[in-house]
Amino acid sequence: MLLLLFISLSLLLLVPLLFFFCFFLTADGDFTLMSKRHVKREEIEDKVVWITGASRGIGEVLAKQLASLGAKLILSARNEAELERVKKQLTGKHAPDEVKILPLDLASGEDSLREAVEKAESFFFGAGVDYMIHNAAYERPKTTALDVTEESLKVTFNINVLGTISLTRLLATLMLKRGRGHFVVMSSAAGKVPTPGQAVYSASKFALNGYFQSLRSELCKKGIKITIVCPGPIETKGYGVTTSARKGSEKHVSSERCAELTIIAATHGLKEAWISDQPVLAVMYVVQYMPTIGYWLMDKIGGRRVEVAAQKGNTYSWSLLFGKKKP
């Protein structure tokens, strides 16, 4: 009788554990994000959304999806011609000619950023910016931490960190006067876990996470929301990891899916969201909750990841951990 009871209880526990395990293996986001299945359209429709880095990659896809949800868009990037191209492709409640183009270089200095903020706030009859999506970023090809040039170091931090923070400081002041505003920060899995071969890029994303997590705690009682999105490797067209993503066994989340999950996270007011396929998602969980084991894993693959990246091989695959070492 006791044996039957034990077996029954074991089966009752085993079934949900198997379901949980299968769900985790096939998930492309963290558990909280996966529980929010749909975009809350009412949080986006007719809201003013300003996107930096909107001329290509995830920024372009975000613009298309947000337009289809009825958002009023302000698109920024350095390349005005590419912004016009994106604008012509938008469809939704608001006509393409209502979309505002605002060329912007995050490394241009505070005076230039202040002028951009003033223009953005004046659009749509002075309605002000409801969502600021910080998507612009600078990323150099993978290299060892000690091989990064001084120029690359400065450019990465000027765009990824200093420019983004300066733009936030200027815009947040105006949001506070209205008592509302939402910053959506496109960070990276590289801002949560050590990233051999991308040390400076990783450092810039860690800096963003630290700043915006702290800022949220300061302003959350004043109507300002902050959502930090940490994507792993993303498949984009003509940008980012597309070339390497199509080689070997690597699997990447599509830019369309990444944009969809980003909008879901923002409209549900999530504080942080992770977007990635395996094995990166599993590594993020291990580093977050079992850091000693997580850092041991990263140390194990660190040198090999840099070597593989130099050969344009699989830099996000299980083979880095379990593959045979080269002589």
N, C-alpha and C positions, 0 to 999 in steps of 0.2 A: 504493500500500500504506500509506504513511504517512498519506495523507488519510483512508483508511478507518479506520485506527487512531484518528486524531484524532476523527473523527465518532463512533466507538463509545464512546470515553472521554467525549466530551461528553454523549452520551445517557445514559450511566451516571451522570454527575453531575447531569444535568438532572432526571431522574425523582425522585430523593430530594429535590432542591431544590423541585420543584413540590409534592411531597407535604408537605414541611415548610411551605411557604407557605400551602397550602390548610388545613392543620391549624391554623396560627396564626390565619388569618382567621376560622375557625369556632370556635376555642377560647373558653371562658368562664373560663379560669384560666391561671396561669403553667405553664410546661412541667413542672416538678417535680410540681406538684399534679395535672396532667392524667395523669401517669404512674401515679398511685395511684388505681386505678379504683374501689375498693370500700372501704366502712367496715370496719374491723377490730372486729367486734362484741364480741369477747372483751375488748377494751380498755375497753368501756363498760358491759357487762352487770353489774348489781349494784354498780356504782360510784356513789358519792354525787356528784351534780353540782349545783352551785349556780349559778343563772343570774340575773343582774341585768337589769333592763329586760325582764322576762318577760311583761309584761301585754299586749304588742302587737307588731306588726312581726316582725322577725327573731327576737327573743327568744321570742315565742309559738310560732313555727314550730320553733325549736330545741327547745323543751320537748316539743312533740308528737313530733318525730322521735326525740329521746332516750328518751322514754317507750316508744316502740315498740321500741327497742333494749334495753329492760330496765334502764334507769338508775333510780336512786333520786334523786328530784328535790327540790330546794329552790328555790322560785320567789320572786323579790324584785322589787319595784317600789314606787312610792309609792301606787298605787291598789289597795287590797286587794280591792275588789269585782271589778275586772278580773282580778286574779289568781285569784279564786275561779271566775270564768267560764272561764278557761283550764284550770284544774284539772279542771273537770267534763267537759271535752272530751278529756282524755288517755286513751289506751288503751295497754295493754302488759302486761308480766309482772307489774308491781306495780299494785295497785288504786288508783284515784284518791284514796281516803281515806288512802293511805300518803304521798301527796305533801304536802310541808310548805310552808306559806305563811309568808313572813317579810317583812312590809312594811319598806321601807327607802328612806331619802332620803340619797343620797350626800353631800349638802351639809349634813347635820345635825350634823357635828362628830365628833371622834374618840371621845368617850365613847359616843355612840349607836352608832357603827360597832363599837366593841369589844363592846358588848352584843349586837349582831347576830351577830358572829363567835362569841361564846360560845354563843348559841342554836343556830347552824348546826352547831357542833361537837358539841352535845349530842344532836342528832337521830339517829335510827337507832341507838339504844343506844350513842351516843358513838363511832360508827365514824370520825367525822371527814370532812372534805371532801376528795374525791379530785380533782375538777375544779372550778375556779372560772372561770366564763365571764363576763368583764367585757363586758356588752353594753349597759348603760345609757349613754345619751349625750344631750347637749343640743345642738340645732342650731336656730339662728334662720334666718328667711328671708334669701335672698341680698342682700347690700348691700356697698357699697364699704368698704374697710378703714378709711377715715377717718370713715365715717358710723356706725360701731359705737358704741353707747352704753357708758358705764362699767358700767352695770348688766348689760348683755348680756355684756360682757367677763368680769366677775366670776362670773356664773352659769355661763358656759361652762367656765371653768377650775375652778371649785369642783366641778362634777359630772364633767366629762370627765377632769380631771387630778388635782386634789388629793384628791377623795373616792376615786377609783379607786386611787391610790397608797396612801392611808392604809389602805384596806381590805386591800390587798395586804400591806402591812407587818405588819398584825395577824395575818392568816391565815398568811402565810409562816413566821412564827415557830413556829407549831404544826405546820405541814407538815414543817419541818426536824427537829422532835423525832421525827416518825414516819419521817423519811427518804424521804418520797414526797409528790408533789403536782404538779398541772399547772394552770398558768394559761393560759387561752385569751382573748386580748385582741382584741375586735372594734374594730380601728382603722379605717382608711379609705384609699382611694387618695389622699384629700386629705392624708394623712400622709406621702405619698411624693413628690408633685408639687405645684408651686404651684397654688393654686386661686383664681383671681380671683373676687371676689364672696363668698368664704367665708374670708377671711383669718384670722379669730379661730378659727373651727372648725378650719381647717387647722393653725393653730399648736398647738391643743390636741392634735391627733392626731400631729403631729410630736413633741410632748413625750412622749406615751405611747410612741411607737416608741423614742425615745431612752432612756427610763427602763427599759422592759422588755427591750430588747436588752442594756443594760448589766447589768440584774439577772440575766438568764440566764447571762451570762458569769461572774458571781460565784457563782451557785448550782448550775450544771449538774453539778458534781462531787458535789453533796450530795443528789441524788435529785429535784431540782425541775426540771420541764420548763416551757417557755414557748413558746406558739405565737401569733404575731401574724398576724391575718387582716386584709387590706386590701381590702375590697370597693369597687368603683366604684358607679355608680348601680344601685340595686336597686328592683325593682317590689314594693311592699308594698300590702296592702289597708287603706285608711283611714288610712295613715300615710306620712310621708316623701315620696317622689317620684311617687306613683301618678298624680296629676292630670296633671303635666307629661309623664309617661312615655307617656300615651295620646295625646299630641298629636304630629302631624308624623311625622318619620322616626326619632325616637329609639328605641333598643332597650335594654332593661334586663334584667338577670338576675333571674329570679323569686326571691322570698324563700325558696321551697321549695328551689330549686337552691343558693342561697347557703348555707342551713343545711346541706344535704347535703355540700357541698364543705368547709364549716367543720368538720364532724364527721370527714370523711375526713382533713383536714389534721391535726386533733388526734390521732386514733387512730394515725396514722402518725408522729407526733412531729415534724412539720415545724416548722422554726423560724419560717418566714414563708410566707404564702400570699397570692396576689393573685387576686381574683375579679372579673371584669368582662367585658363584651362590648367590641367595638371601637366607637369609636376609643380609648377610655380605656386599654385594655390596652396598645395600641401606644405610646401616650404615656408610660405608666409605664416601658416598656422603654427608650424613647429617653432619657428623663430619667435613668434609672438608669445606662445604659451609654454614652450620648453626651450628657452634660449641657449642653454648649454649644449643641448643636442643639435639645435639649429645651427649654431656657429661652428660646431664640429663638422657638420655636413658641408657648410660653405667653405671651410678650410680644406676639406677633402677634395672639392672640385675646383677650387680657386685657380690654381696654376693651369690646370687642364682646360678650363673655360677660356682663358686668355689665348692659349695655343690654338684651340679649335676656332675661336673667333677670327684669328689671323688667317685661317684657312677657309673662312666663310662656311663653316660647318654648323652642326646642330649645337647651339649655345644654350638651349632651354630643354634638352631632352634627358630622359632617364639614363642614357648611355654615359653621360658625364659622371654619374655616380657608380654605375654598375659595369661600365665598359672596361675593356682591357687597357692597361697603360701601355703607351708606346715606348719602345726601348730607347 
